[in-house]
Amino acid sequence: MEKPKNGGQYTCTEYREEMILLGLQKRLSSEGLTLEEKESILKEIAKVEKQMGID
């Protein structure tokens, strides 16, 4: 992961974004998802990654 942009401090916002991303990735690996659900989760993952600057 990239170094924080704020002088090395790890913020609550960064932690929150990481936890959201991990939750979405876990949901994506769940069995029984429809194609539409998978596509929706992938779009949300891309959105969060873009916010985090890792797109």
C-alpha positions as CSV (number, residue, x, y, z in Angstrom):
1,M,0.0,0.0,0.0
2,E,1.1,3.5,-0.7
3,K,2.5,5.8,2.1
4,P,-0.2,8.1,3.5
5,K,-0.2,11.5,1.8
6,N,-0.5,13.4,5.1
7,G,3.1,13.1,6.4
8,G,3.0,9.5,7.5
9,Q,-0.1,9.7,9.7
10,Y,-2.7,7.0,9.3
11,T,-6.1,8.5,9.6
12,C,-9.5,7.2,10.6
13,T,-10.8,7.9,7.1
14,E,-8.0,5.7,5.5
15,Y,-8.8,2.9,8.0
16,R,-12.5,3.2,7.2
17,E,-11.9,3.0,3.5
18,E,-9.7,-0.1,3.9
19,M,-12.3,-1.8,6.0
20,I,-15.0,-1.0,3.5
21,L,-12.8,-2.5,0.7
22,L,-12.1,-5.6,2.7
23,G,-15.8,-6.1,3.4
24,L,-16.7,-5.7,-0.3
25,Q,-13.9,-8.2,-1.3
26,K,-15.3,-10.7,1.3
27,R,-18.8,-10.3,0.0
28,L,-17.5,-10.8,-3.6
29,S,-16.1,-14.2,-2.6
30,S,-19.4,-15.3,-1.1
31,E,-21.2,-18.2,-2.8
32,G,-24.6,-17.8,-4.3
33,L,-24.2,-14.3,-5.7
34,T,-26.0,-13.4,-8.9
35,L,-24.2,-11.9,-11.8
36,E,-25.9,-8.6,-11.0
37,E,-24.8,-8.7,-7.4
38,K,-21.2,-9.4,-8.4
39,E,-21.2,-6.6,-10.9
40,S,-22.6,-4.2,-8.3
41,I,-19.9,-5.2,-5.8
42,L,-17.1,-4.8,-8.4
43,K,-18.3,-1.3,-9.2
44,E,-18.3,-0.4,-5.6
45,I,-14.8,-1.8,-5.1
46,A,-13.6,0.3,-8.1
47,K,-15.2,3.4,-6.5
48,V,-13.6,2.8,-3.2
49,E,-10.2,2.0,-4.8
50,K,-10.4,5.3,-6.7
51,Q,-11.2,7.2,-3.5
52,M,-8.1,5.6,-1.9
53,G,-5.9,6.4,-4.9
54,I,-5.2,2.8,-5.8
55,D,-7.1,2.5,-9.0
